């Protein structure tokens, strides 16, 4: 399991924004899970500073407001 980043926000369109722990990031298209093993979505975009980029994750389904709040601060991991 590889640490992908921590969820910082949920955009109005329902995408998750995560911050990578280092410059080494997973490629776009990588499936990401939470610490319990639940698939949360796929990385669709990597952007921001090279030292610690941000990741945009398209969730499997748009989270409700309560689910979005619960996702804040959740670490995401991948199998790669």
N, CA, C and O atoms as CSV, one atom per row, in Angstrom:
chain,resi,resn,atom,element,x,y,z
A,1,UNK,N,N,0.842,-1.176,0.000
A,1,UNK,CA,C,0.000,0.000,0.000
A,1,UNK,C,C,0.893,1.247,0.000
A,1,UNK,O,O,1.916,1.299,0.684
A,2,UNK,N,N,0.490,2.221,-0.763
A,2,UNK,CA,C,1.273,3.442,-0.905
A,2,UNK,C,C,0.426,4.640,-0.495
A,2,UNK,O,O,-0.709,4.781,-0.951
A,3,UNK,N,N,0.961,5.492,0.351
A,3,UNK,CA,C,0.256,6.698,0.782
A,3,UNK,C,C,0.142,7.660,-0.396
A,3,UNK,O,O,1.151,8.042,-0.988
A,4,UNK,N,N,-1.079,8.049,-0.737
A,4,UNK,CA,C,-1.327,8.935,-1.872
A,4,UNK,C,C,-1.464,10.384,-1.413
A,4,UNK,O,O,-0.955,11.292,-2.070
A,5,UNK,N,N,-2.143,10.604,-0.303
A,5,UNK,CA,C,-2.348,11.958,0.202
A,5,UNK,C,C,-3.512,11.999,1.176
A,5,UNK,O,O,-4.144,10.982,1.461
A,6,UNK,N,N,-3.783,13.196,1.681
A,6,UNK,CA,C,-4.848,13.418,2.643
A,6,UNK,C,C,-5.894,14.333,2.026
A,6,UNK,O,O,-5.552,15.337,1.403
A,7,UNK,N,N,-7.162,13.993,2.193
A,7,UNK,CA,C,-8.256,14.788,1.634
A,7,UNK,C,C,-8.315,16.137,2.350
A,7,UNK,O,O,-8.432,16.201,3.574
A,8,UNK,N,N,-8.234,17.211,1.566
A,8,UNK,CA,C,-8.306,18.571,2.111
A,8,UNK,C,C,-9.669,19.197,1.916
A,8,UNK,O,O,-10.131,19.967,2.758
A,9,UNK,N,N,-10.330,18.861,0.785
A,9,UNK,CA,C,-11.620,19.473,0.508
A,9,UNK,C,C,-12.423,18.638,-0.469
A,9,UNK,O,O,-11.905,17.743,-1.138
A,10,UNK,N,N,-13.704,18.960,-0.529
A,10,UNK,CA,C,-14.605,18.390,-1.516
A,10,UNK,C,C,-15.111,19.571,-2.338
A,10,UNK,O,O,-15.684,20.513,-1.790
A,11,UNK,N,N,-14.901,19.522,-3.654
A,11,UNK,CA,C,-15.297,20.637,-4.514
A,11,UNK,C,C,-16.810,20.657,-4.693
A,11,UNK,O,O,-17.474,19.660,-4.409
A,12,UNK,N,N,-17.367,21.774,-5.159
A,12,UNK,CA,C,-18.808,21.827,-5.406
A,12,UNK,C,C,-19.292,20.764,-6.394
A,12,UNK,O,O,-20.446,20.340,-6.332
A,13,UNK,N,N,-18.418,20.335,-7.301
A,13,UNK,CA,C,-18.801,19.290,-8.258
A,13,UNK,C,C,-18.638,17.886,-7.675
A,13,UNK,O,O,-18.942,16.904,-8.351
A,14,UNK,N,N,-18.164,17.776,-6.435
A,14,UNK,CA,C,-18.059,16.490,-5.752
A,14,UNK,C,C,-16.700,15.833,-5.814
A,14,UNK,O,O,-16.523,14.758,-5.242
A,15,UNK,N,N,-15.729,16.434,-6.485
A,15,UNK,CA,C,-14.391,15.861,-6.552
A,15,UNK,C,C,-13.674,16.079,-5.222
A,15,UNK,O,O,-13.937,17.050,-4.513
A,16,UNK,N,N,-12.769,15.164,-4.898
A,16,UNK,CA,C,-11.963,15.295,-3.688
A,16,UNK,C,C,-10.626,15.918,-4.054
A,16,UNK,O,O,-10.031,15.560,-5.071
A,17,UNK,N,N,-10.153,16.841,-3.238
A,17,UNK,CA,C,-8.827,17.422,-3.420
A,17,UNK,C,C,-7.953,16.911,-2.286
A,17,UNK,O,O,-8.274,17.083,-1.110
A,18,UNK,N,N,-6.841,16.276,-2.657
A,18,UNK,CA,C,-5.923,15.710,-1.672
A,18,UNK,C,C,-4.545,16.310,-1.860
A,18,UNK,O,O,-4.192,16.730,-2.962
A,19,UNK,N,N,-3.763,16.354,-0.792
A,19,UNK,CA,C,-2.388,16.866,-0.838
A,19,UNK,C,C,-1.441,15.696,-0.705
A,19,UNK,O,O,-1.528,14.926,0.252
A,20,UNK,N,N,-0.532,15.555,-1.661
A,20,UNK,CA,C,0.446,14.469,-1.633
A,20,UNK,C,C,1.463,14.706,-0.518
A,20,UNK,O,O,1.779,15.856,-0.212
A,21,UNK,N,N,1.979,13.641,0.095
A,21,UNK,CA,C,2.952,13.803,1.171
A,21,UNK,C,C,4.350,14.168,0.680
A,21,UNK,O,O,5.175,14.644,1.460
A,22,UNK,N,N,4.626,13.948,-0.614
A,22,UNK,CA,C,5.948,14.245,-1.163
A,22,UNK,C,C,5.824,14.505,-2.657
A,22,UNK,O,O,4.720,14.534,-3.200
A,23,UNK,N,N,6.955,14.694,-3.314
A,23,UNK,CA,C,6.962,14.946,-4.759
A,23,UNK,C,C,6.632,13.693,-5.556
A,23,UNK,O,O,6.266,13.781,-6.728
A,24,UNK,N,N,6.758,12.545,-4.940
A,24,UNK,CA,C,6.480,11.286,-5.614
A,24,UNK,C,C,4.974,11.012,-5.559
A,24,UNK,O,O,4.429,10.753,-4.486
A,25,UNK,N,N,4.304,11.067,-6.713
A,25,UNK,CA,C,2.854,10.877,-6.757
A,25,UNK,C,C,2.486,9.702,-7.654
A,25,UNK,O,O,3.271,9.269,-8.497
A,26,UNK,N,N,1.283,9.202,-7.453
A,26,UNK,CA,C,0.777,8.115,-8.298
A,26,UNK,C,C,0.331,8.709,-9.629
A,26,UNK,O,O,-0.029,9.885,-9.683
A,27,UNK,N,N,0.347,7.928,-10.695
A,27,UNK,CA,C,-0.085,8.448,-11.989
A,27,UNK,C,C,-1.601,8.664,-12.052
A,27,UNK,O,O,-2.359,8.063,-11.291
A,28,UNK,N,N,-2.017,9.523,-12.963
A,28,UNK,CA,C,-3.447,9.747,-13.178
A,28,UNK,C,C,-4.084,8.432,-13.604
A,28,UNK,O,O,-3.477,7.644,-14.329
A,29,UNK,N,N,-5.297,8.204,-13.153
A,29,UNK,CA,C,-5.996,6.964,-13.454
A,29,UNK,C,C,-5.879,5.920,-12.365
A,29,UNK,O,O,-6.523,4.873,-12.442
A,30,UNK,N,N,-5.072,6.182,-11.353
A,30,UNK,CA,C,-4.868,5.241,-10.257
A,30,UNK,C,C,-6.070,5.246,-9.322
A,30,UNK,O,O,-6.544,6.310,-8.924
A,31,UNK,N,N,-6.567,4.061,-8.969
A,31,UNK,CA,C,-7.651,3.936,-8.000
A,31,UNK,C,C,-7.100,4.177,-6.598
A,31,UNK,O,O,-6.012,3.708,-6.264
A,32,UNK,N,N,-7.848,4.906,-5.785
A,32,UNK,CA,C,-7.423,5.191,-4.410
A,32,UNK,C,C,-8.477,4.710,-3.423
A,32,UNK,O,O,-9.676,4.716,-3.706
A,33,UNK,N,N,-7.995,4.293,-2.261
A,33,UNK,CA,C,-8.852,3.773,-1.194
A,33,UNK,C,C,-8.620,4.561,0.087
A,33,UNK,O,O,-7.608,5.245,0.241
A,34,UNK,N,N,-9.578,4.451,1.001
A,34,UNK,CA,C,-9.341,5.020,2.322
A,34,UNK,C,C,-8.640,3.957,3.168
A,34,UNK,O,O,-8.349,2.869,2.671
A,35,UNK,N,N,-8.370,4.253,4.419
A,35,UNK,CA,C,-7.611,3.332,5.269
A,35,UNK,C,C,-8.382,2.050,5.579
A,35,UNK,O,O,-7.778,1.051,5.970
A,36,UNK,N,N,-9.707,2.062,5.411
A,36,UNK,CA,C,-10.518,0.860,5.642
A,36,UNK,C,C,-10.584,-0.037,4.411
A,36,UNK,O,O,-11.133,-1.137,4.474
A,37,UNK,N,N,-10.022,0.430,3.281
A,37,UNK,CA,C,-10.011,-0.365,2.067
A,37,UNK,C,C,-11.144,-0.067,1.103
A,37,UNK,O,O,-11.268,-0.727,0.072
A,38,UNK,N,N,-11.974,0.919,1.424
A,38,UNK,CA,C,-13.090,1.285,0.546
A,38,UNK,C,C,-12.563,2.132,-0.605
A,38,UNK,O,O,-11.898,3.143,-0.377
A,39,UNK,N,N,-12.853,1.728,-1.840
A,39,UNK,CA,C,-12.420,2.500,-3.009
A,39,UNK,C,C,-13.163,3.823,-3.019
A,39,UNK,O,O,-14.394,3.851,-3.029
A,40,UNK,N,N,-12.413,4.922,-3.017
A,40,UNK,CA,C,-13.012,6.255,-2.990
A,40,UNK,C,C,-13.073,6.901,-4.357
A,40,UNK,O,O,-13.871,7.817,-4.558
A,41,UNK,N,N,-12.254,6.455,-5.314
A,41,UNK,CA,C,-12.293,7.018,-6.653
A,41,UNK,C,C,-10.986,6.829,-7.390
A,41,UNK,O,O,-10.172,5.976,-7.037
A,42,UNK,N,N,-10.794,7.653,-8.441
A,42,UNK,CA,C,-9.584,7.608,-9.258
A,42,UNK,C,C,-8.965,8.991,-9.358
A,42,UNK,O,O,-9.668,10.001,-9.404
A,43,UNK,N,N,-7.641,9.022,-9.390
A,43,UNK,CA,C,-6.919,10.281,-9.573
A,43,UNK,C,C,-7.133,10.727,-11.025
A,43,UNK,O,O,-6.835,9.982,-11.958
A,44,UNK,N,N,-7.649,11.943,-11.206
A,44,UNK,CA,C,-7.884,12.442,-12.564
A,44,UNK,C,C,-6.962,13.594,-12.930
A,44,UNK,O,O,-6.823,13.934,-14.105
A,45,UNK,N,N,-6.325,14.201,-11.918
A,45,UNK,CA,C,-5.456,15.335,-12.212
A,45,UNK,C,C,-4.450,15.524,-11.090
A,45,UNK,O,O,-4.779,15.381,-9.912
A,46,UNK,N,N,-3.218,15.848,-11.468
A,46,UNK,CA,C,-2.162,16.203,-10.520
A,46,UNK,C,C,-1.758,17.631,-10.851
A,46,UNK,O,O,-1.445,17.934,-12.002
A,47,UNK,N,N,-1.760,18.514,-9.851
A,47,UNK,CA,C,-1.474,19.921,-10.116
A,47,UNK,C,C,-0.825,20.574,-8.901
A,47,UNK,O,O,-0.818,20.008,-7.808
A,48,UNK,N,N,-0.289,21.754,-9.103
A,48,UNK,CA,C,0.285,22.519,-8.005
A,48,UNK,C,C,1.795,22.411,-7.934
A,48,UNK,O,O,2.443,22.046,-8.915
A,49,UNK,N,N,2.362,22.730,-6.771
A,49,UNK,CA,C,3.822,22.745,-6.626
A,49,UNK,C,C,4.427,21.348,-6.779
A,49,UNK,O,O,3.848,20.350,-6.349
A,50,UNK,N,N,5.584,21.306,-7.392
A,50,UNK,CA,C,6.250,20.033,-7.655
A,50,UNK,C,C,6.651,19.333,-6.358
A,50,UNK,O,O,6.612,18.105,-6.288
A,51,UNK,N,N,7.032,20.085,-5.341
A,51,UNK,CA,C,7.505,19.487,-4.090
A,51,UNK,C,C,6.405,18.691,-3.381
A,51,UNK,O,O,6.683,17.630,-2.823
A,52,UNK,N,N,5.174,19.178,-3.392
A,52,UNK,CA,C,4.036,18.503,-2.749
A,52,UNK,C,C,2.772,18.835,-3.525
A,52,UNK,O,O,2.025,19.726,-3.120
A,53,UNK,N,N,2.512,18.144,-4.627
A,53,UNK,CA,C,1.367,18.492,-5.469
A,53,UNK,C,C,0.023,18.123,-4.844
A,53,UNK,O,O,-0.059,17.406,-3.847
A,54,UNK,N,N,-1.004,18.639,-5.469
A,54,UNK,CA,C,-2.383,18.316,-5.115
A,54,UNK,C,C,-2.891,17.283,-6.113
A,54,UNK,O,O,-2.413,17.212,-7.245
A,55,UNK,N,N,-3.861,16.486,-5.683
A,55,UNK,CA,C,-4.471,15.488,-6.540
A,55,UNK,C,C,-5.971,15.740,-6.572
A,55,UNK,O,O,-6.586,16.004,-5.539
A,56,UNK,N,N,-6.546,15.661,-7.739
A,56,UNK,CA,C,-7.995,15.732,-7.873
A,56,UNK,C,C,-8.476,14.306,-8.080
A,56,UNK,O,O,-8.017,13.611,-8.987
A,57,UNK,N,N,-9.410,13.872,-7.228
A,57,UNK,CA,C,-9.907,12.498,-7.264
A,57,UNK,C,C,-11.395,12.522,-7.615
A,57,UNK,O,O,-12.194,13.177,-6.946
A,58,UNK,N,N,-11.750,11.794,-8.678
A,58,UNK,CA,C,-13.161,11.668,-9.048
A,58,UNK,C,C,-13.729,10.502,-8.247
A,58,UNK,O,O,-13.313,9.359,-8.439
A,59,UNK,N,N,-14.678,10.777,-7.347
A,59,UNK,CA,C,-15.230,9.690,-6.533
A,59,UNK,C,C,-16.123,8.772,-7.360
A,59,UNK,O,O,-16.582,9.143,-8.441
A,60,UNK,N,N,-16.360,7.584,-6.846
A,60,UNK,CA,C,-17.240,6.633,-7.527
A,60,UNK,C,C,-18.648,7.195,-7.626
A,60,UNK,O,O,-19.344,6.968,-8.615
A,61,UNK,N,N,-19.064,7.923,-6.607
A,61,UNK,CA,C,-20.339,8.652,-6.643
A,61,UNK,C,C,-20.150,9.940,-5.848
A,61,UNK,O,O,-19.303,10.014,-4.958
A,62,UNK,N,N,-20.938,10.938,-6.176
A,62,UNK,CA,C,-20.808,12.225,-5.499
A,62,UNK,C,C,-21.208,12.074,-4.035
A,62,UNK,O,O,-22.297,11.583,-3.738
A,63,UNK,N,N,-20.335,12.494,-3.117
A,63,UNK,CA,C,-20.668,12.363,-1.694
A,63,UNK,C,C,-21.737,13.366,-1.272
A,63,UNK,O,O,-21.817,14.470,-1.810
A,64,UNK,N,N,-22.554,12.967,-0.303
A,64,UNK,CA,C,-23.513,13.897,0.291
A,64,UNK,C,C,-22.722,14.883,1.146
A,64,UNK,O,O,-21.519,14.713,1.345
A,65,UNK,N,N,-23.394,15.903,1.645
A,65,UNK,CA,C,-22.711,16.899,2.483
A,65,UNK,C,C,-22.096,16.241,3.720
A,65,UNK,O,O,-20.960,16.547,4.085
A,66,UNK,N,N,-22.830,15.353,4.354
A,66,UNK,CA,C,-22.323,14.682,5.557
A,66,UNK,C,C,-21.139,13.776,5.217
A,66,UNK,O,O,-20.161,13.730,5.964
A,67,UNK,N,N,-21.220,13.063,4.106
A,67,UNK,CA,C,-20.110,12.210,3.690
A,67,UNK,C,C,-18.879,13.044,3.345
A,67,UNK,O,O,-17.752,12.654,3.650
A,68,UNK,N,N,-19.099,14.192,2.709
A,68,UNK,CA,C,-17.995,15.083,2.364
A,68,UNK,C,C,-17.258,15.570,3.596
A,68,UNK,O,O,-16.027,15.594,3.622
A,69,UNK,N,N,-18.006,15.957,4.616
A,69,UNK,CA,C,-17.390,16.415,5.871
A,69,UNK,C,C,-16.622,15.269,6.523
A,69,UNK,O,O,-15.533,15.478,7.057
A,70,UNK,N,N,-17.179,14.065,6.483
A,70,UNK,CA,C,-16.511,12.904,7.088
A,70,UNK,C,C,-15.221,12.545,6.357
A,70,UNK,O,O,-14.315,11.968,6.959
A,71,UNK,N,N,-15.123,12.876,5.073
A,71,UNK,CA,C,-13.924,12.556,4.292
A,71,UNK,C,C,-12.761,13.513,4.549
A,71,UNK,O,O,-11.615,13.164,4.265
A,72,UNK,N,N,-13.021,14.694,5.071
A,72,UNK,CA,C,-11.957,15.662,5.317
A,72,UNK,C,C,-10.930,15.101,6.298
A,72,UNK,O,O,-11.276,14.631,7.381
A,73,UNK,N,N,-9.673,15.159,5.900
A,73,UNK,CA,C,-8.591,14.659,6.743
A,73,UNK,C,C,-8.317,13.172,6.604
A,73,UNK,O,O,-7.416,12.647,7.259
A,74,UNK,N,N,-9.076,12.486,5.763
A,74,UNK,CA,C,-8.910,11.037,5.602
A,74,UNK,C,C,-7.698,10.765,4.688
A,74,UNK,O,O,-7.607,11.335,3.600
A,75,UNK,N,N,-6.782,9.909,5.121
A,75,UNK,CA,C,-5.658,9.545,4.252
A,75,UNK,C,C,-6.122,8.587,3.152
A,75,UNK,O,O,-6.948,7.707,3.395
A,76,UNK,N,N,-5.589,8.763,1.952
A,76,UNK,CA,C,-5.896,7.896,0.830
A,76,UNK,C,C,-4.655,7.078,0.464
A,76,UNK,O,O,-3.528,7.565,0.549
A,77,UNK,N,N,-4.882,5.831,0.056
A,77,UNK,CA,C,-3.789,4.940,-0.317
A,77,UNK,C,C,-4.106,4.277,-1.652
A,77,UNK,O,O,-5.258,4.255,-2.085
A,78,UNK,N,N,-3.076,3.737,-2.301
A,78,UNK,CA,C,-3.258,2.986,-3.543
A,78,UNK,C,C,-2.498,1.670,-3.435
A,78,UNK,O,O,-1.658,1.498,-2.553
A,79,UNK,N,N,-2.799,0.754,-4.333
A,79,UNK,CA,C,-2.124,-0.542,-4.343
A,79,UNK,C,C,-0.811,-0.499,-5.100
A,79,UNK,O,O,-0.038,-1.454,-5.033
A,80,UNK,N,N,-0.536,0.583,-5.820
A,80,UNK,CA,C,0.682,0.675,-6.633
A,80,UNK,C,C,1.882,1.013,-5.793
A,80,UNK,O,O,2.989,1.129,-6.317
